[in-house]
Amino acid sequence: MSTGQHEYVVGIDLGGTKVRAGIATIAGDVLHETTEPTSDGRAIVAQLAQLVTALAAAIGASTGSIVATAIGGAGVPDAAAGQFDLAPNLGDLEGFDVVAELESVLGHPVVIDNDVNIAALGELHSGVGVEVDTFAFVSVGTGIGVGLVLDRRVWQGVRGGAGEIGYLPIGSDPLDPLNQRRGALEEAVSGEAIAQRFQLTSGRARSSAVEVFELAAAGDQDAAASLDEEARWLAHAILAVDAVIDPGLFVLGGGIGSREELLAPVLHWLGRLGRPTIEVRISRLGSSAPILGAVRLAIDAAPLSTEREAS
């Protein structure tokens, strides 16, 4: 077996509540994945370093055989400073050089990007991208964001903040300072918002978003109303993006966005908003999209080995 076949990369999806990570061959074949709760703030560095070590061990490899790690985080990446900005769901990471800290521990290149951008990258190479060249990947979970793929390239914007639609001034009062940290729209469509609406409407003890979906499936009207409100504002967001970008296709992903139950009410609200022809699909990749995208990013960042260079 050649040296190139012994090289691996790690892709990490760093969310506000969960960290998903996978190790892959340099050709992009994912060999093992793991998921665990996200550590708070700067403790994330130690957690990610341990995850990389554990992934290598899981396939019987050494950490020295990993040639690059890529991280998609819930914030705006500042590659020059090695940090995530506008990342309220990741805790106290402002001004913290995550890249330098991890590279000093791991001993190989580390690159960062927005978590929704890497999910869109995964979708481009392994999902709807096999059919179309331009689309908008809408991720809804702890927060909301859009990964814009334009002519097979992920558009990040001048400062890396393209697609941060959580800051659209809809869904809740955008002038209320309490809604400005995460964004007015994000306050209305996050998983936490689904649970809050259910509690306020029903008067019952607060449930998680997952429990609200389960209650709605069982016929609970208060739960169904909370999900309908979710679909309403998600449709507003899709309409806003479509008016500016006209991507031709919207792909819903993330822990909440990928729920099949949301598609029909979203399409219903698009119809009520006068745009029934906008095409919306649920991602078939599920939680694999960001891992696949991060792996692709890590492969691009990996130093070229002597053997791969020769080939």
PyMOL commands that set and color helices and strands:
alter all, ss='L'
color gray80, all
select helices_A, chain A and resi 3-6+41-58+63-65+88-90+98-106+115-126+128-130+165-167+177-179+184-189+191-202+209-217+221-245+254-257+260-272+288-301+306-310
alter helices_A, ss='H'
color red, helices_A
select strands_A, chain A and resi 8-14+18-25+30-37+66-73+76-78+83-85+110-114+135-140+144-150+153-155+250-253+280-282
alter strands_A, ss='S'
color yellow, strands_A
deselect
rebuild
show_as cartoon
